[in-house]
Amino acid sequence: MQATRHNSRQAPLVITVTGGKGGIGKSNIALNLSLALQQQSQVILMDGDLGLANINVLLGLDLKRNLSHVLQGECQLTDAMITITNGLQIIPASSGKKVMVDLNEMELGGIIHAFSQYTQPLDYLVIDTAAGIVKSVGCFAAASHEVIVVLCNEPAALTDTYALIKVFKQDYNISRYRVLVNMVDNDHEARKVFSKLTTVIERFLDVSIQYMGYVPYDELFRKSVQQQKPVLMHYSNSRVALKFKDLAKQMTNWRLQSSVSGGLEFFLERRLSTTE
């Protein structure tokens, strides 16, 4: 069933999903959050891991065009987009192309500029980034309205998340984050993990971090990855799928933090404003 616009927002809300290290389920979370949002909104999910594409792998898709072809001028952004079963639109990235990993500011701006071509109704643009401190991650995050940082209960994850936020603040002046804790048993455990991060953040960095919630550990979540079938679509009544629906409902209450023009031109405007 085609989703309908849930509000009259002129410009879509751009949400970056990132994390300090790999292996924390960031891409799977971005995919399932997007699928949950699509049930009541119009959503585009962009694979922002430019050199090691993940979204197409999670969906078991074999694609002929991706962002590298857009950047090289071989096709328009809309030519590289695909629409999956529930109406969610995907912008795939390339895999194994070092040139995409080493893009400079101008080239990254070229990808962002490509969004000015998109004129269809849209509520959310969700960007799944590469893990860690990579130039493209900071650029996409700086051009977004909301930055979701995925965290899990591991010492390395906490250390890397702190380092990521520190760099984002110093290099891109990003001062507001939402933290989503993955692979925990309950809210109590998630808040303990969040508290550990809060303790060090409040001591050393002048940023605001907000507890967004948690994604419970669920064997079906791991199974869905192996089967290349999103848990929200194929195990829709599972504990983890229901949690994604709750998180998406929470996200529909998020509001733009600044006045921007309609369409996706604002994505470029926000990025340019961070480099002036």
C-alpha positions in Angstrom: 0.0 0.0 0.0 1.3 3.4 -1.0 2.1 5.7 1.9 0.5 9.1 2.2 2.2 12.3 3.4 1.5 12.6 7.1 2.1 16.3 7.3 2.3 19.5 5.3 6.1 20.0 5.8 7.4 21.8 2.7 10.9 20.4 2.9 11.7 16.8 4.0 13.5 16.1 7.2 17.0 14.8 6.5 18.3 12.2 9.1 21.8 10.8 9.1 22.3 7.5 10.8 25.9 6.9 11.8 28.2 5.2 14.3 31.7 5.3 15.7 32.6 1.7 14.5 31.5 -1.0 12.2 29.6 -4.1 13.3 27.0 -2.4 15.4 24.0 -2.9 13.1 23.9 0.7 11.9 22.8 -0.1 8.3 20.2 -2.6 9.3 18.8 0.0 11.7 18.7 2.7 9.0 16.9 0.3 6.7 14.2 -0.8 9.1 13.6 2.7 10.5 13.1 3.8 6.9 10.7 0.9 6.2 8.8 1.8 9.4 8.6 5.5 8.4 7.4 4.5 4.9 4.3 3.0 6.4 2.9 6.5 6.9 5.2 8.8 5.0 7.2 9.2 1.8 10.8 8.2 2.4 14.1 7.9 0.5 16.9 5.9 2.0 20.3 6.8 0.7 23.3 4.5 1.1 26.0 6.9 2.2 28.7 4.3 2.6 30.1 5.3 -0.7 32.8 2.7 -1.2 31.3 -0.3 0.7 27.6 -0.4 -0.1 25.4 -2.2 2.5 21.8 -1.5 1.8 21.6 -3.4 -1.4 23.3 -6.4 0.3 20.7 -6.3 3.2 18.0 -6.4 0.6 19.6 -9.0 -1.7 19.5 -6.6 -4.7 21.7 -6.8 -7.8 21.8 -3.3 -9.2 23.2 -1.8 -12.4 23.3 1.9 -11.3 24.4 3.6 -8.1 25.7 6.9 -6.8 29.1 6.5 -8.6 27.2 6.6 -12.0 25.4 9.8 -10.8 28.7 11.4 -9.8 30.3 10.5 -13.1 27.5 12.0 -15.0 26.3 8.7 -16.5 22.8 9.1 -15.2 20.5 11.3 -13.1 19.8 10.7 -9.5 16.3 9.4 -10.3 17.8 6.9 -12.7 19.8 5.3 -10.0 16.9 5.1 -7.5 14.9 1.9 -7.1 11.6 1.4 -5.3 11.1 -1.8 -3.2 7.8 -3.5 -2.3 6.4 -1.2 0.3 7.2 2.0 -1.7 10.5 2.8 0.0 12.9 4.4 -2.4 16.5 3.4 -2.3 19.6 5.3 -3.6 22.3 2.6 -3.7 26.1 3.2 -3.3 28.9 1.5 -5.0 31.1 -1.2 -3.6 34.9 -1.7 -4.0 35.5 1.6 -5.7 38.3 3.4 -3.9 37.7 6.6 -5.8 34.3 6.9 -4.1 35.9 6.7 -0.7 38.4 9.4 -1.5 36.0 12.1 -2.7 36.9 15.7 -2.0 34.6 18.4 -0.8 33.6 19.5 -4.3 32.8 15.9 -5.3 30.8 15.3 -2.2 29.0 18.5 -2.9 28.2 17.1 -6.3 26.3 14.2 -4.8 24.4 16.6 -2.5 23.7 18.9 -5.5 22.1 15.9 -7.3 19.2 16.1 -4.9 18.1 19.4 -6.3 16.8 17.4 -9.3 14.3 15.5 -7.1 11.0 17.3 -7.0 8.5 14.6 -5.9 6.7 14.8 -2.5 9.0 13.6 0.2 8.8 13.5 4.0 12.1 12.0 5.0 15.5 11.5 3.5 17.5 8.9 5.7 21.2 8.6 5.1 23.1 5.5 6.2 26.7 6.5 6.4 30.0 4.7 6.6 31.2 3.9 10.0 33.8 6.0 11.8 35.5 9.3 11.0 35.4 9.5 7.3 35.0 12.9 5.4 31.8 11.8 3.7 30.2 11.0 7.1 30.9 14.5 8.4 29.6 16.2 5.2 26.3 14.2 5.2 25.8 14.8 8.9 26.5 18.5 8.6 23.9 18.7 5.8 21.2 16.9 7.9 18.7 18.1 10.4 19.0 15.2 12.7 22.0 12.9 13.5 21.3 9.5 15.0 24.3 7.9 16.6 24.0 4.1 17.0 25.7 2.8 20.1 26.1 -0.7 21.6 27.3 -1.9 25.0 31.0 -2.3 24.1 34.0 -0.3 25.4 35.3 0.2 21.9 31.9 1.5 20.7 31.7 4.0 23.5 35.3 5.2 22.9 34.7 5.5 19.1 31.4 7.2 19.6 33.0 9.9 21.7 35.7 10.3 19.1 33.2 10.6 16.3 31.1 13.3 18.2 34.3 15.2 19.1 35.4 15.4 15.4 31.9 16.3 14.3 31.8 19.2 16.8 35.3 20.4 16.0 35.3 20.1 12.2 31.6 20.6 11.4 30.1 22.3 14.4 27.4 19.7 14.9 26.2 20.2 18.4 23.1 18.1 18.7 22.7 14.3 18.5 20.2 11.5 19.2 21.6 8.3 20.6 20.0 4.9 19.8 21.4 2.0 21.7 21.4 -1.4 19.8 21.6 -5.0 21.0 20.5 -4.6 24.6 17.8 -6.5 26.6 15.7 -3.6 27.8 15.4 0.1 28.4 17.2 -0.1 31.7 20.3 -1.6 30.1 20.1 0.9 27.3 20.0 3.9 29.6 23.0 2.6 31.5 25.0 2.5 28.3 23.7 6.0 27.4 24.7 7.3 30.8 28.3 6.1 30.3 28.5 8.2 27.1 26.8 11.1 28.8 29.3 11.2 31.6 32.3 11.7 29.3 30.5 13.9 26.8 29.3 16.4 29.5 32.8 16.5 30.9 34.7 17.3 27.7 32.4 18.4 24.9 29.9 21.2 24.6 27.2 19.3 22.7 23.7 18.1 23.4 23.0 14.3 23.3 19.5 13.0 23.7 18.4 9.4 24.4 16.3 8.2 21.5 15.6 4.7 22.7 16.9 1.2 22.1 16.7 -1.7 19.7 16.4 -5.0 21.6 18.6 -8.0 20.9 16.4 -10.4 18.9 17.6 -13.5 17.1 15.2 -12.8 14.3 17.1 -9.6 13.6 20.3 -11.6 13.0 18.3 -14.2 11.0 16.8 -11.5 8.8 20.3 -10.3 7.8 21.4 -13.8 6.8 18.2 -14.2 4.8 18.6 -10.7 3.2 15.0 -10.0 4.3 14.3 -6.9 6.5 12.9 -7.9 9.8 10.2 -5.2 9.7 8.7 -6.8 6.5 9.3 -10.5 7.1 9.0 -10.8 10.9 6.6 -7.9 11.3 5.2 -9.0 14.7 8.6 -9.7 16.3 9.8 -7.8 19.3 12.4 -5.9 17.3 10.0 -5.0 14.4 7.5 -3.6 16.9 10.2 -1.5 18.4 11.1 -0.1 15.0 7.5 0.9 14.6 7.5 2.7 18.0 10.7 4.5 17.1 9.3 5.6 13.7 6.2 6.9 15.5 8.5 9.0 17.7 10.4 10.3 14.7 7.2 11.6 13.0 7.0 14.1 15.8 10.4 15.6 15.0 10.3 19.0 13.5 12.7 21.0 11.3 15.1 23.1 13.4 15.4 25.9 10.9 13.5 27.5 8.1 14.4 26.1 4.7 13.1 26.2 1.2 10.9 23.6 -0.3 12.2 20.6 -2.2 15.7 19.1 -1.7 17.6 22.2 -2.7 17.8 22.9 1.1 20.2 19.9 1.4 22.7 21.7 -0.7 22.0 25.0 1.0 22.7 23.5 4.5 26.0 21.9 3.3 27.2 25.1 1.7 26.4 27.0 4.8 28.8 24.8 6.8 31.7 25.6 4.6 31.3 29.4 4.4 
